[in-house]
Amino acid sequence: MNDYLANPLAFPHEQPNGFPMLEDEPVFDETRHLQIEMPETVISLKEFGYSNEDIAQCPCDFGITNVFRILSDEGAECMLQVARMLEQYTTSNARIARNVRGGAYQSKFLRDLCQSKELTAAVSKICGTDLLPHTIPHQLGHLNYNPKEVGENVDKWHVDTLRIDFVMFVTDPNSVEGGEFEYYLGTKEEVAELKKAGKLLDPAKIKAPVLPGPGYAVLQQGNMVVHRAKGLTEPGERITMVNGYVPRDVSFPDYTRFDQLYLVDPEHMAASEYSRHVTWMGRELLEAQLKGFEFSEDRDKMAENLEKIAEMMAVAAEQLRKAGDAKVEHFGDG
Ligand SMILES: [Fe+2]
């Protein structure tokens, strides 16, 4: 593979059924609504206990950042307004009692924020690798709302169905009791072992970053960092927004847990979005090969390049055919 970087994939033009556009929402403006302050510290995957072999499978070696600012005060106010407008569209799944997925179809503000070039550039800089806003629209601007029942966790211990995302508070975390975002300073294999043995997570490894206000976030390699969102201990409002990214270097194997997405996203959209995403990856991998064309006698290498793409497509096709057989994966509440 040469050093080809993938072209972005435009947001779908079609408006899907069941996802009406919001009316009278704020218009996103990068200059007024973003106030990005870069994180000062980054915890590496090594510090989480991952091996060099594990890290080699990832597009970058960072695990999670400290808290950093994304939105200005005005941006945070607009984001809260949009999140409240979207609240009537919450759905439930086996992990989360109330979330809105696919809000980027309904809110131009949310879509433009999640696809902001300035924000993508900042997130890329933190990761040390070029990223693009996620090419599966349901992986953009995921919103979590506190469950109606006080004490019930917002989201259970889990890893994400994508590689890189940030978790940003939309409401002020200091205006409520509880509702912390927590992550586990260990590997996902360690958590799986503990769960299997019926043991609780090591409390000394549970970290709860302190978020100073709305519009502040942590960026994580979400499929490697086990995390959760705790419930409120008193009635209140807690909303967070999670935005996903894909590496621009498409030579990294795709990491999309379509088996999981199919269980939580609408059937009339989940497969189409995944198929579109994989088609984009295939196109970009082929484009990379064309860009890197040179005369050569190395037939094995040429065959290998073609097989790599064919295999990726075949695996995706198999995923599409067997969708619906899986269970929503998580590590529970303890
Ligand atoms: Fe998550």
Boltz pocket constraint, residues with backbone or C-beta under 6 A from the ligand:
constraints:
  - pocket:
      binder: B
      contacts: [[A, 158], [A, 159], [A, 160], [A, 222], [A, 227]]
      max_distance: 6.0
